[in-house]
Amino acid sequence: MGLSSFFSNLFGSAKATTAVLADEAENTFEDVKEAAEPILENAADLIHDVFDSIKEVISENTNPDYALVSETVVDVSEDAVTDGDSEEDK
């Protein structure tokens, strides 16, 4: 009888301790969640403001008359074609 009561007490107290720790962890999680909410909202607002500022600066400094860079780039891996070059010379 002594051995079975020992294990009952051991695992019974472990179960109770686990339940207490789980309750404390849940309460701590809720406290952290409540404390972090205004910080996260403030961070989201700041990020939104930064994106709005970037959009505004880009729209103010963008000239729609400029050609795209990809259209004005020269491929330097090929030989340049000059007025003196012709297909007959090759």
C-alpha positions in Angstrom: 0.0 0.0 0.0 2.8 2.4 0.8 4.2 2.3 -2.8 0.9 2.9 -4.5 0.1 5.8 -2.2 3.6 7.2 -2.9 2.9 7.2 -6.6 -0.6 8.6 -6.2 0.7 11.5 -4.1 3.6 12.0 -6.5 1.6 12.1 -9.7 -1.4 13.8 -8.0 0.8 16.7 -6.7 2.5 16.9 -10.2 -0.9 17.2 -11.8 -2.0 20.0 -9.4 1.4 21.8 -9.8 1.0 21.6 -13.6 -2.5 23.0 -13.4 -1.3 25.9 -11.3 1.6 26.6 -13.6 -0.7 26.5 -16.7 -3.1 29.0 -15.0 -0.2 31.3 -14.2 1.1 31.0 -17.7 -2.3 31.8 -19.2 -2.6 34.9 -17.0 0.9 36.1 -17.8 0.1 35.6 -21.5 -3.0 37.7 -21.3 -1.1 40.4 -19.4 1.6 40.5 -22.1 -1.0 40.5 -24.8 -2.8 43.5 -23.3 0.5 45.4 -22.8 1.7 44.7 -26.3 -1.5 45.7 -28.1 -0.9 49.5 -27.9 2.7 49.1 -28.9 1.8 47.0 -32.0 -1.0 49.5 -33.0 1.5 52.3 -32.7 4.1 50.4 -34.8 1.4 49.7 -37.4 0.5 53.4 -37.6 4.1 54.4 -37.9 4.7 51.9 -40.7 1.6 53.1 -42.5 2.8 56.7 -42.2 6.2 55.8 -43.6 4.7 54.1 -46.6 2.4 57.1 -47.2 5.5 59.4 -47.1 7.4 57.2 -49.5 4.5 57.1 -51.9 4.1 60.9 -51.7 7.9 61.5 -52.4 7.9 59.1 -55.3 4.8 60.6 -56.9 6.3 64.1 -56.5 9.6 63.2 -58.0 8.5 60.9 -60.8 8.3 62.4 -64.2 6.0 60.4 -66.5 7.9 61.7 -69.6 11.1 59.8 -68.7 11.6 56.6 -70.6 12.0 53.4 -68.6 15.6 52.6 -67.8 15.3 49.2 -69.4 14.5 50.9 -72.7 17.6 53.1 -72.6 20.2 50.6 -71.5 22.8 49.6 -74.1 24.0 46.0 -74.2 27.8 46.3 -74.0 28.4 42.6 -74.7 27.8 43.2 -78.4 30.0 45.3 -80.7 28.7 48.8 -81.4 27.2 49.4 -84.8 28.5 52.5 -86.5 27.4 54.3 -89.7 30.5 52.9 -91.5 29.5 49.3 -90.8 27.5 47.5 -93.3 26.5 43.9 -93.9 28.5 43.8 -97.2 31.8 44.5 -95.4 31.6 41.3 -93.3 
